[in-house]
Amino acid sequence: MTETADDGDHGASRIPLHFKSGGLRRKLLRSFLGLTLFGLVLLCISLIAIYWLRTSANRLALQHAPGVEAALQARIGIQRSLAGLRGWVVLGHREFQEERRAAWVEDIQPAITKLHVLSQDWTDVEDQDRLAGLDQLLADLKESQWWVEDVAQTEGNKSAGVILSKKVEPIARKMLSAIDAMIDSGDVKQIADKRNTVLARLSGLQIARMFSDHMLSNFVLLGEGRWELGFHQNLAVASKALEQIASDAGALSEDQRRLLVILQQELPWYAHFSKEAIKARNSERWNAAQYLMTTETVPLSEEVIARLNALSANQIELMQRETAYVDRVGQSAVFAAIGLIAAMAVIAGLMSSFRARQITQPLSNLSEATRELAAGRLKDDLSVTTDDELGSLTHAFNQMRAALQKSEAALKESYDALAIEHDRAENLLLNILPPQIAERLKEGEGTIADSFADVTVLFADIVGFTQLATSIPPEELVRLLDDVFSRFDSLVEAHGLEKIKTVGDAYMLAGGLPTPRPDHAEAVAETALGMLQEIASFNAQRKMSIQIRVGMSSGSVVAGVIGRKKFIYDIWSDTVNIASRMESTGLAGSIQVSKECYQRLRSMYVFEDRGIIQVKGQGEMHTYFLKSRVIDDNSGRRT
């Protein structure tokens, strides 16, 4: 086909170019078909290897792994049932009994059934023999657990507990009642010392008896020797106290002597039956269910678990052998695949090198020209050296280069103008609004309104400004205000505060917004003192005597942006009103603060108590004059 090339900026002449359609495509297609054929051969070999590996892995997963899993499930079930049985024997809670039975239904029986199904494909005779013996062992274990469960919570299971409840405790209650009766029936005619001695010994007897009951109960429950020793010690104390009471029988009333006889009769029986309970608790068979579980159930469980462990270990060993074999074959397949891939890479390289020589040079020239064009250094057209698609691409590149150069020049001019306008708008916005607020506006936030719970607001006003404005030319007045407020602006920036606005000769700032800070009141106080110093410096330089009033207050405010064409960041609240009143009702050359502000700063600054004043819109208010920072008496320096 025939095409014409436009020389662009070089003139209106048109150069005829002849290109052969599809030439490059046919060259690449032949190379691609050769590589594809070789790749299909490699793919078939890989699929065969993958199929064999998958078959071997499935055999491992279907024969050995489920057997190991079932054996593990059965072991867990045995341990779960044994734990539930122990809980039932020790505590007697029904949930332990239900847990033991659930272990058989949910774990043991399903696992053994699964092992029997899997054993049909096993070739190892030892595993089949192990599984055959498990059924009888599990039947014996289940019956043993049933007997332990049935006996555990019967009344006669714990002989020591029966003796304690049936024999010891009734005597203990009878003795306790006798001791209480002796204490209550004391003869008021007895000599005070004797009566107090008898009561003291009765109390000692009662306490020793109660401690012996407590320690005997703990020993029967826990079987620890320290409780048995404590019981014997308190029993000895009780016996000694009873002997002392009997030795002073002459000091007892008739009712007390009758009760003493009962105690002397019952204490030996109490000691006898208590020792009988201790002997029963120390016996090996003090708990029939516990004894049966220890001597029969636990050994049966261990034997079942041992068989399951042996079966599981053998299945794991068989699985490891087959896994090693599969791994060796898999590695061989990987090496073979790597060899085939390497061969394919060599062949592909040889086949591609020939085509590359026909294609790469024009493309390399085109790539280099593209980099030069991107860097802005390409000014001339590339020469067209082939009559195929690459020649057409080179011709199109030349046309694109000429168009890009024109567009780039126009775009650069527009971009420079836009950047200047953007910087100008950005600076104007930052002069009007705080940076954080300006950023929120640029991000598209519509209504900006924030509440701040704790800020400090300051108003400053030039005293007698109206008279001053009539006495000096307007240009001088503006320069004067600009100098004063520029000094104030520097203080605001130095202390990290936010200038809100100026209205005529009034200057308003706030601390603690739009970014909250804990020391906002201190920062505003330092700024206020700095304002007085700047006015003094201004008067000294200009030979003038202007003065300012400053008002401060702390509290909550609402801040936001108002306006659509001319933005303003402003604040509103009663705190703002009070700060304004502090300025308007203040004195020239002074800083008047509200009580809220004073409370925050009184430990760091020197104040003069102005007392109660009448404030418009607020009524009577207690105000103060801020004088200076607190001075360290020892060093003479400001703290």
C-alpha positions as CSV (number, residue, x, y, z in Angstrom):
1,M,0.0,0.0,0.0
2,T,1.1,3.6,-0.5
3,E,1.2,6.3,2.2
4,T,2.4,9.9,2.3
5,A,4.4,11.5,5.1
6,D,3.9,15.1,6.2
7,D,7.2,16.8,7.0
8,G,5.5,18.9,9.6
9,D,7.4,22.0,10.3
10,H,10.0,21.3,7.5
11,G,7.7,22.3,4.7
12,A,4.6,21.4,2.8
13,S,6.3,18.6,0.6
14,R,4.8,15.1,0.9
15,I,7.2,12.1,0.6
16,P,5.6,8.8,-0.7
17,L,6.3,5.7,1.4
18,H,5.6,2.1,0.4
19,F,4.9,-0.4,3.3
20,K,4.3,-4.2,3.1
21,S,1.3,-4.9,5.4
22,G,1.7,-7.9,7.8
23,G,5.4,-8.6,7.2
24,L,6.4,-8.3,10.8
25,R,3.4,-10.2,12.0
26,R,4.2,-13.3,9.8
27,K,7.8,-13.3,11.1
28,L,6.7,-13.3,14.7
29,L,4.0,-15.9,14.1
30,R,6.4,-18.5,12.8
31,S,8.7,-18.0,15.8
32,F,5.7,-18.2,18.1
33,L,4.4,-21.5,16.6
34,G,7.8,-23.2,17.0
35,L,8.0,-22.2,20.7
36,T,4.4,-23.2,21.3
37,L,5.0,-26.7,19.9
38,F,8.0,-27.2,22.2
39,G,6.0,-25.8,25.1
40,L,3.2,-28.3,24.6
41,V,5.6,-31.2,24.7
42,L,7.0,-29.8,28.0
43,L,3.4,-29.3,29.4
44,C,2.4,-32.9,28.6
45,I,5.5,-34.3,30.5
46,S,4.7,-32.0,33.4
47,L,1.0,-33.1,33.5
48,I,2.0,-36.8,33.6
49,A,4.3,-36.2,36.5
50,I,1.7,-34.1,38.4
51,Y,-0.9,-36.8,37.8
52,W,1.4,-39.5,39.3
53,L,2.2,-37.3,42.3
54,R,-1.4,-36.5,42.9
55,T,-2.3,-40.2,42.8
56,S,0.4,-41.0,45.4
57,A,-0.7,-38.1,47.6
58,N,-4.3,-39.3,47.5
59,R,-3.2,-42.8,48.5
60,L,-1.4,-41.3,51.5
61,A,-4.4,-39.1,52.4
62,L,-7.0,-41.9,52.0
63,Q,-5.1,-44.8,53.7
64,H,-2.8,-43.6,56.4
65,A,-3.7,-40.1,57.5
66,P,-7.3,-40.9,58.4
67,G,-6.1,-43.8,60.5
68,V,-3.7,-41.5,62.4
69,E,-6.5,-39.0,62.8
70,A,-9.0,-41.6,64.0
71,A,-6.5,-43.0,66.6
72,L,-5.9,-39.5,67.9
73,Q,-9.6,-38.9,68.2
74,A,-10.0,-42.1,70.1
75,R,-7.1,-41.2,72.5
76,I,-8.7,-37.8,73.1
77,G,-12.0,-39.4,73.8
78,I,-10.5,-41.8,76.3
79,Q,-8.8,-38.9,78.1
80,R,-11.9,-36.9,78.0
81,S,-14.0,-39.7,79.5
82,L,-11.4,-40.3,82.2
83,A,-11.4,-36.5,83.1
84,G,-15.2,-36.5,83.3
85,L,-15.2,-39.6,85.5
86,R,-12.6,-38.0,87.9
87,G,-14.7,-34.8,88.1
88,W,-17.8,-36.9,88.9
89,V,-16.0,-38.9,91.6
90,V,-14.4,-35.8,93.3
91,L,-17.1,-33.1,92.9
92,G,-20.3,-35.0,92.0
93,H,-21.5,-32.5,89.4
94,R,-23.8,-33.8,86.7
95,E,-22.0,-32.0,83.9
96,F,-18.9,-34.3,84.5
97,Q,-21.1,-37.4,84.3
98,E,-22.6,-36.1,81.0
99,E,-19.1,-35.2,79.7
100,R,-17.9,-38.8,80.3
101,R,-20.9,-40.3,78.4
102,A,-20.6,-37.7,75.6
103,A,-16.9,-38.7,75.1
104,W,-18.0,-42.3,74.2
105,V,-20.7,-41.2,71.9
106,E,-18.9,-38.3,70.1
107,D,-15.3,-39.4,70.1
108,I,-14.5,-43.0,71.0
109,Q,-17.2,-45.0,69.2
110,P,-17.0,-43.0,65.9
111,A,-13.2,-43.2,65.9
112,I,-13.2,-47.0,66.5
113,T,-15.9,-47.5,63.8
114,K,-13.8,-45.4,61.3
115,L,-10.6,-47.5,62.2
116,H,-12.5,-50.8,61.4
117,V,-13.6,-49.3,58.0
118,L,-10.1,-48.2,57.2
119,S,-8.5,-51.5,58.3
120,Q,-10.1,-53.3,55.3
121,D,-7.4,-51.7,53.1
122,W,-4.5,-52.2,55.6
123,T,-1.7,-54.5,54.6
124,D,0.1,-54.5,57.9
125,V,-0.9,-57.5,60.0
126,E,0.3,-56.0,63.3
127,D,-2.1,-53.1,63.0
128,Q,-5.0,-55.4,62.3
129,D,-4.1,-57.5,65.4
130,R,-3.9,-54.3,67.6
131,L,-7.3,-53.2,66.3
132,A,-8.9,-56.6,67.0
133,G,-7.8,-56.5,70.6
134,L,-9.2,-53.0,71.2
135,D,-12.8,-54.0,71.1
136,Q,-12.6,-56.2,74.2
137,L,-10.4,-53.6,76.1
138,L,-12.9,-50.9,75.3
139,A,-15.8,-53.0,76.5
140,D,-14.0,-53.7,79.8
141,L,-13.1,-50.0,80.1
142,K,-16.6,-48.9,79.5
143,E,-18.0,-51.3,82.1
144,S,-15.3,-50.3,84.7
145,Q,-16.2,-46.6,84.2
146,W,-19.9,-47.4,84.6
147,W,-19.2,-49.1,88.0
148,V,-17.1,-46.2,89.2
149,E,-19.8,-43.7,88.1
150,D,-22.5,-45.8,89.8
151,V,-20.7,-46.2,93.1
152,A,-19.1,-42.7,93.4
153,Q,-21.9,-40.7,94.8
154,T,-23.6,-43.4,97.0
155,E,-23.8,-42.8,100.7
156,G,-21.4,-45.7,101.6
157,N,-18.8,-44.8,99.1
158,K,-16.8,-42.7,101.5
159,S,-16.7,-44.6,104.9
160,A,-15.0,-41.7,106.7
161,G,-17.7,-39.3,105.6
162,V,-20.4,-41.6,106.9
163,I,-18.7,-41.9,110.3
164,L,-18.4,-38.1,110.4
165,S,-22.0,-37.4,109.5
166,K,-23.7,-40.3,111.4
167,K,-21.6,-40.5,114.6
168,V,-19.2,-37.5,115.1
169,E,-21.4,-34.6,114.2
170,P,-24.5,-35.5,116.4
171,I,-22.1,-35.8,119.4
172,A,-20.5,-32.5,118.4
173,R,-23.9,-30.7,118.3
174,K,-24.9,-32.2,121.7
175,M,-21.6,-31.0,123.3
176,L,-22.0,-27.5,121.7
177,S,-25.5,-27.2,123.1
178,A,-24.2,-28.3,126.6
179,I,-21.4,-25.7,126.5
180,D,-23.8,-22.9,125.4
181,A,-26.2,-23.9,128.2
182,M,-23.4,-23.8,130.8
183,I,-22.4,-20.3,129.7
184,D,-26.1,-19.1,129.8
185,S,-26.9,-20.7,133.2
186,G,-24.0,-19.1,135.2
187,D,-24.9,-18.3,138.8
188,V,-24.9,-14.6,139.3
189,K,-24.2,-15.2,143.0
190,Q,-20.8,-16.6,142.2
191,I,-17.8,-14.6,143.1
192,A,-16.9,-12.4,140.1
193,D,-13.4,-13.8,139.7
194,K,-14.6,-17.4,139.8
195,R,-17.4,-16.7,137.4
196,N,-15.1,-15.0,134.9
197,T,-12.6,-17.9,135.2
198,V,-15.3,-20.5,134.5
199,L,-16.7,-18.5,131.6
200,A,-13.2,-18.1,130.1
201,R,-12.6,-21.8,130.3
202,L,-16.0,-22.6,128.8
203,S,-15.2,-20.2,125.9
204,G,-11.8,-21.9,125.4
205,L,-13.5,-25.3,125.4
206,Q,-16.0,-24.1,122.9
207,I,-13.4,-22.6,120.6
208,A,-11.2,-25.7,120.8
209,R,-14.2,-27.9,120.0
210,M,-15.2,-25.8,117.0
211,F,-11.6,-25.8,115.6
212,S,-11.4,-29.6,116.0
213,D,-14.7,-30.0,114.1
214,H,-13.4,-27.8,111.3
215,M,-10.0,-29.6,111.0
216,L,-11.6,-33.0,111.1
217,S,-14.0,-32.1,108.3
218,N,-11.1,-30.8,106.2
219,F,-9.1,-33.9,106.8
220,V,-12.0,-36.2,105.8
221,L,-12.4,-34.1,102.6
222,L,-8.8,-33.5,101.6
223,G,-6.8,-36.2,103.5
224,E,-3.9,-33.8,104.3
225,G,-1.8,-34.6,107.4
226,R,-1.8,-31.0,108.6
227,W,-5.5,-31.1,109.2
228,E,-5.2,-34.4,111.2
229,L,-2.4,-32.9,113.3
230,G,-4.5,-29.8,114.0
231,F,-7.5,-31.9,115.0
232,H,-5.5,-33.8,117.6
233,Q,-4.0,-30.6,119.0
234,N,-7.4,-28.9,119.4
235,L,-8.9,-32.1,120.9
236,A,-6.1,-32.0,123.5
237,V,-6.8,-28.4,124.2
238,A,-10.5,-29.1,124.6
239,S,-9.8,-32.1,127.0
240,K,-7.5,-29.9,129.1
241,A,-10.1,-27.1,129.3
242,L,-12.7,-29.7,130.4
243,E,-10.4,-31.0,133.2
244,Q,-9.8,-27.4,134.4
245,I,-13.6,-26.8,134.5
246,A,-14.1,-30.0,136.4
247,S,-11.4,-29.0,139.0
248,D,-13.4,-25.9,139.8
249,A,-16.7,-27.8,140.0
250,G,-17.4,-26.2,143.4
251,A,-17.7,-22.8,141.7
252,L,-20.4,-24.1,139.3
253,S,-24.1,-23.9,139.7
254,E,-26.2,-27.0,140.0
255,D,-27.3,-26.8,136.3
256,Q,-23.7,-26.3,135.2
257,R,-22.5,-29.4,137.2
258,R,-25.3,-31.4,135.5
259,L,-24.2,-30.2,132.1
260,L,-20.5,-30.8,133.0
261,V,-21.3,-34.5,133.6
262,I,-22.8,-34.7,130.1
263,L,-19.7,-33.1,128.6
264,Q,-17.5,-35.6,130.5
265,Q,-19.5,-38.5,129.1
266,E,-19.7,-37.3,125.5
267,L,-16.1,-36.0,124.9
268,P,-14.5,-39.5,125.0
269,W,-17.1,-40.8,122.5
270,Y,-16.4,-37.8,120.3
271,A,-12.7,-38.5,120.4
272,H,-13.3,-42.3,119.7
273,F,-15.6,-41.8,116.7
274,S,-13.3,-39.0,115.3
275,K,-10.3,-41.3,115.4
276,E,-12.4,-44.0,113.8
277,A,-13.2,-41.5,110.9
278,I,-9.5,-40.6,110.6
279,K,-8.5,-44.3,110.4
280,A,-11.1,-44.9,107.7
281,R,-9.9,-41.8,105.8
282,N,-6.3,-43.1,106.0
283,S,-7.3,-46.4,104.6
284,E,-6.4,-47.3,101.1
285,R,-10.0,-47.9,100.3
286,W,-11.4,-44.9,102.0
287,N,-13.2,-44.0,98.7
288,A,-14.4,-47.1,96.9
289,A,-15.0,-45.4,93.6
290,Q,-11.6,-43.7,93.7
291,Y,-9.9,-47.1,94.6
292,L,-11.7,-48.9,91.7
293,M,-10.8,-46.1,89.3
294,T,-7.1,-46.2,90.4
295,T,-6.7,-49.9,90.4
296,E,-8.8,-50.9,87.4
297,T,-10.2,-48.0,85.2
298,V,-6.9,-46.1,84.8
299,P,-4.8,-49.1,83.9
300,L,-7.4,-50.2,81.4
301,S,-7.4,-46.6,79.9
302,E,-3.6,-46.7,79.7
303,E,-3.6,-50.0,78.0
304,V,-6.1,-48.8,75.4
305,I,-4.1,-45.6,74.8
306,A,-0.9,-47.6,74.4
307,R,-2.5,-49.8,71.7
308,L,-3.8,-46.7,70.0
309,N,-0.4,-45.0,70.2
310,A,1.3,-48.1,68.7
311,L,-1.3,-48.2,65.9
312,S,-0.9,-44.5,65.2
313,A,2.9,-44.7,65.3
314,N,2.9,-47.6,62.8
315,Q,0.6,-45.7,60.4
316,I,2.8,-42.6,60.6
317,E,5.9,-44.7,59.9
318,L,4.2,-46.2,56.8
319,M,3.1,-42.8,55.7
320,Q,6.6,-41.4,56.1
321,R,8.1,-44.2,54.0
322,E,5.6,-43.6,51.2
323,T,6.1,-39.8,51.6
324,A,9.9,-40.2,51.2
325,Y,9.4,-42.2,48.1
326,V,7.0,-39.7,46.6
327,D,9.4,-36.9,47.5
328,R,12.3,-38.7,45.7
329,V,10.1,-39.1,42.6
330,G,8.9,-35.5,42.9
331,Q,12.4,-34.2,43.1
332,S,13.3,-36.3,40.0
333,A,10.3,-34.8,38.2
334,V,11.4,-31.3,39.2
335,F,14.9,-31.9,37.9
336,A,13.5,-33.2,34.7
337,A,11.3,-30.2,34.3
338,I,14.2,-27.9,35.0
339,G,16.2,-29.6,32.3
340,L,13.3,-29.3,29.8
341,I,12.8,-25.7,30.7
342,A,16.5,-25.1,30.2
343,A,16.4,-26.8,26.9
344,M,13.4,-24.7,25.9
345,A,15.2,-21.6,27.0
346,V,18.2,-22.4,24.8
347,I,16.0,-23.2,21.8
348,A,13.9,-20.1,22.3
349,G,17.1,-18.1,22.5
350,L,18.4,-19.5,19.3
351,M,15.1,-19.0,17.5
352,S,14.6,-15.5,18.8
353,S,18.1,-14.3,18.1
354,F,17.6,-14.4,14.4
355,R,14.3,-12.5,14.6
356,A,15.7,-10.1,17.1
357,R,18.3,-8.9,14.7
358,Q,15.6,-8.0,12.2
359,I,13.4,-6.3,14.8
360,T,15.6,-4.9,17.6
361,Q,17.6,-2.4,15.8
362,P,14.6,-0.3,14.5
363,L,13.0,-0.7,17.9
364,S,16.2,0.3,19.7
365,N,16.4,3.4,17.5
366,L,12.8,4.2,18.2
367,S,13.3,3.6,22.0
368,E,16.3,5.9,22.1
369,A,14.4,8.5,20.1
370,T,11.5,8.2,22.6
371,R,13.9,8.9,25.6
372,E,15.4,11.8,23.8
373,L,11.9,13.1,23.0
374,A,10.9,12.7,26.7
375,A,14.0,14.7,27.7
376,G,13.2,17.4,25.2
377,R,16.4,16.9,23.2
378,L,15.0,15.4,19.9
379,K,14.5,18.0,17.3
380,D,14.8,16.0,14.0
381,D,12.8,13.2,12.4
382,L,14.0,9.6,12.4
383,S,14.9,7.9,9.1
384,V,12.5,5.2,7.9
385,T,14.6,2.1,7.1
386,T,12.0,-0.8,6.8
387,D,8.9,-1.3,4.6
388,D,6.8,-3.1,7.3
389,E,4.9,-2.1,10.4
390,L,8.1,-0.8,12.0
391,G,8.5,1.6,9.2
392,S,4.9,2.8,9.6
393,L,5.5,3.1,13.4
394,T,8.6,5.3,12.8
395,H,6.7,7.5,10.4
396,A,3.9,7.9,13.0
397,F,6.5,8.7,15.7
398,N,7.9,11.5,13.5
399,Q,4.4,13.0,13.2
400,M,3.8,12.7,17.0
401,R,7.2,14.4,17.7
402,A,6.2,17.4,15.7
403,A,2.8,17.7,17.4
404,L,4.2,17.1,20.9
405,Q,6.7,19.9,20.5
406,K,4.0,22.3,19.6
407,S,1.7,21.1,22.5
408,E,4.5,21.1,25.0
409,A,5.3,24.7,24.3
410,A,1.7,25.7,24.7
411,L,1.2,23.6,27.9
412,K,4.3,25.0,29.6
413,E,3.1,28.5,29.0
414,S,-0.3,27.7,30.5
415,Y,1.2,25.7,33.4
416,D,3.5,28.6,34.4
417,A,0.5,31.0,34.4
418,L,-1.6,28.6,36.5
419,A,1.2,28.0,39.0
420,I,1.5,31.8,39.6
421,E,-2.2,32.1,40.2
422,H,-2.3,29.1,42.4
423,D,0.5,30.4,44.7
424,R,-1.2,33.8,44.8
425,A,-4.6,32.3,45.8
426,E,-2.9,30.0,48.4
427,N,-1.1,32.9,50.1
428,L,-4.3,35.0,50.2
429,L,-6.3,32.1,51.8
430,L,-3.6,31.5,54.5
431,N,-3.6,35.2,55.3
432,I,-7.4,35.0,55.9
433,L,-7.8,31.6,57.6
434,P,-5.8,29.2,59.8
435,P,-3.9,26.6,57.8
436,Q,-6.0,23.7,59.2
437,I,-9.2,25.5,58.3
438,A,-8.0,26.5,54.9
439,E,-7.0,22.8,54.2
440,R,-10.5,21.7,55.2
441,L,-12.1,24.2,52.8
442,K,-9.8,23.0,49.9
443,E,-10.8,19.4,50.6
444,G,-14.5,20.4,49.9
445,E,-15.9,20.6,53.4
446,G,-19.0,22.8,53.2
447,T,-19.9,24.2,56.6
448,I,-17.1,24.4,59.1
449,A,-18.2,24.8,62.7
450,D,-16.3,23.4,65.7
451,S,-16.8,23.5,69.5
452,F,-13.9,24.1,71.8
453,A,-14.5,23.4,75.5
454,D,-11.4,25.2,76.8
455,V,-9.9,28.3,75.2
456,T,-8.7,31.8,76.2
457,V,-9.9,34.9,74.3
458,L,-8.2,38.4,74.3
459,F,-9.4,41.8,73.1
460,A,-7.1,44.8,72.9
461,D,-8.2,48.4,72.0
462,I,-6.3,51.6,71.6
463,V,-7.5,54.2,74.1
464,G,-8.7,57.5,72.6
465,F,-8.3,56.3,69.0
466,T,-11.3,58.4,67.8
467,Q,-9.6,61.6,68.9
468,L,-6.3,60.4,67.5
469,A,-7.8,59.7,64.1
470,T,-9.0,63.3,63.8
471,S,-5.7,64.8,64.7
472,I,-3.4,63.1,62.2
473,P,-3.5,62.5,58.4
474,P,-5.2,59.3,57.2
475,E,-1.9,57.9,55.7
476,E,-0.1,58.4,59.0
477,L,-3.0,56.9,60.9
478,V,-2.9,53.7,58.7
479,R,0.9,53.4,59.1
480,L,0.5,53.8,62.9
481,L,-2.2,51.0,63.1
482,D,-0.1,48.8,60.8
483,D,3.0,49.2,62.9
484,V,1.1,48.4,66.2
485,F,-0.9,45.5,64.8
486,S,2.3,44.1,63.1
487,R,4.0,44.0,66.5
488,F,0.9,42.2,67.9
489,D,1.0,39.8,65.0
490,S,4.6,38.9,65.8
491,L,3.6,38.2,69.4
492,V,0.7,36.0,68.3
493,E,3.0,34.0,66.0
494,A,5.8,33.7,68.6
495,H,3.3,32.2,71.2
496,G,1.5,29.9,68.8
497,L,-1.9,31.7,69.1
498,E,-4.6,32.4,66.5
499,K,-5.4,36.0,65.4
500,I,-9.2,36.1,64.8
501,K,-9.7,39.6,63.4
502,T,-9.2,43.4,63.7
503,V,-12.1,45.8,63.8
504,G,-10.9,49.4,63.5
505,D,-8.5,49.9,66.4
506,A,-9.6,46.6,68.2
507,Y,-7.5,43.5,68.0
508,M,-8.9,40.0,68.8
509,L,-7.0,36.7,69.3
510,A,-7.6,33.3,70.9
511,G,-5.5,30.5,72.3
512,G,-6.4,26.8,72.2
513,L,-7.9,26.7,68.7
514,P,-8.1,25.5,66.0
515,T,-5.6,23.1,67.6
516,P,-6.3,22.6,71.3
517,R,-3.4,23.1,73.8
518,P,-3.3,22.8,77.6
519,D,-1.3,26.1,78.2
520,H,-3.5,28.4,76.2
521,A,-4.3,30.7,79.1
522,E,-0.5,31.1,79.9
523,A,0.3,31.8,76.3
524,V,-2.4,34.5,76.0
525,A,-1.2,36.1,79.3
526,E,2.4,36.2,78.0
527,T,1.1,37.8,74.8
528,A,-0.9,40.4,76.7
529,L,2.1,41.4,78.8
530,G,4.1,41.5,75.6
531,M,1.5,43.9,74.0
532,L,2.1,46.4,76.9
533,Q,5.8,46.2,76.3
534,E,5.4,46.7,72.5
535,I,3.3,49.8,73.1
536,A,5.9,51.2,75.4
537,S,8.6,50.5,72.7
538,F,6.4,52.0,70.0
539,N,5.9,55.2,72.1
540,A,9.6,55.5,72.8
541,Q,10.4,55.2,69.1
542,R,7.7,57.5,67.8
543,K,7.7,60.0,70.7
544,M,4.0,59.3,71.3
545,S,1.9,58.3,74.3
546,I,-0.8,56.0,73.1
547,Q,-2.2,53.4,75.5
548,I,-4.2,50.2,75.1
549,R,-6.8,48.4,77.2
550,V,-6.6,44.6,77.2
551,G,-9.3,42.1,78.4
552,M,-9.1,38.3,78.8
553,S,-11.5,35.5,79.6
554,S,-11.4,31.6,79.4
555,G,-14.1,29.1,78.7
556,S,-15.8,27.4,75.8
557,V,-16.5,28.8,72.3
558,V,-17.9,27.9,68.9
559,A,-15.6,28.6,65.9
560,G,-16.4,28.5,62.2
561,V,-16.1,30.0,58.8
562,I,-18.7,32.4,57.5
563,G,-19.2,34.0,54.2
564,R,-19.1,32.6,50.6
565,K,-17.1,35.2,48.7
566,K,-15.1,36.8,51.5
567,F,-14.3,34.2,54.1
568,I,-13.8,35.0,57.8
569,Y,-12.9,32.7,60.7
570,D,-14.8,33.9,63.7
571,I,-15.7,32.7,67.2
572,W,-18.9,33.1,69.3
573,S,-19.9,32.4,72.9
574,D,-20.4,34.0,76.3
575,T,-16.6,33.7,76.8
576,V,-16.1,36.0,73.8
577,N,-18.6,38.5,75.2
578,I,-17.0,38.5,78.6
579,A,-13.5,39.0,77.1
580,S,-14.8,42.0,75.2
581,R,-16.4,43.5,78.4
582,M,-13.1,42.9,80.2
583,E,-11.5,45.2,77.6
584,S,-14.2,47.8,77.5
585,T,-14.5,48.1,81.3
586,G,-10.8,48.0,81.9
587,L,-8.3,50.8,82.5
588,A,-5.8,52.3,80.1
589,G,-2.5,50.5,80.2
590,S,-4.0,47.5,82.1
591,I,-5.0,43.9,81.5
592,Q,-8.3,43.0,83.1
593,V,-9.2,39.3,83.3
594,S,-12.3,37.4,84.4
595,K,-12.4,35.2,87.5
596,E,-12.2,32.0,85.2
597,C,-9.0,33.3,83.7
598,Y,-7.6,34.3,87.1
599,Q,-8.2,30.8,88.6
600,R,-6.1,29.3,85.8
601,L,-3.1,31.7,86.2
602,R,-3.0,32.8,89.8
603,S,-0.1,30.4,90.7
604,M,2.1,31.7,87.9
605,Y,1.3,35.5,87.7
606,V,0.9,38.5,89.9
607,F,-2.7,39.9,90.0
608,E,-4.3,43.0,91.5
609,D,-7.8,42.3,92.8
610,R,-10.1,44.9,91.3
611,G,-13.2,43.6,93.2
612,I,-16.8,43.6,92.0
613,I,-17.7,45.7,89.0
614,Q,-20.9,46.1,87.0
615,V,-20.6,44.5,83.5
616,K,-23.1,45.2,80.8
617,G,-25.1,42.0,79.9
618,Q,-23.4,40.1,82.7
619,G,-24.3,41.9,85.9
620,E,-21.8,42.0,88.8
621,M,-18.5,40.3,88.1
622,H,-15.3,39.9,90.2
623,T,-12.4,40.9,88.0
624,Y,-8.6,41.2,88.4
625,F,-5.7,43.1,86.8
626,L,-2.8,40.9,85.4
627,K,0.4,42.6,86.5
628,S,3.4,40.4,85.8
629,R,4.9,36.9,85.9
630,V,5.6,35.5,89.4
631,I,9.1,36.3,90.6
632,D,11.4,33.7,92.2
633,D,12.3,35.2,95.6
634,N,15.5,33.2,95.9
635,S,17.1,33.9,92.5
636,G,15.3,37.2,91.6
637,R,14.4,35.8,88.2
638,R,11.0,35.0,86.7
639,T,10.0,31.4,87.0
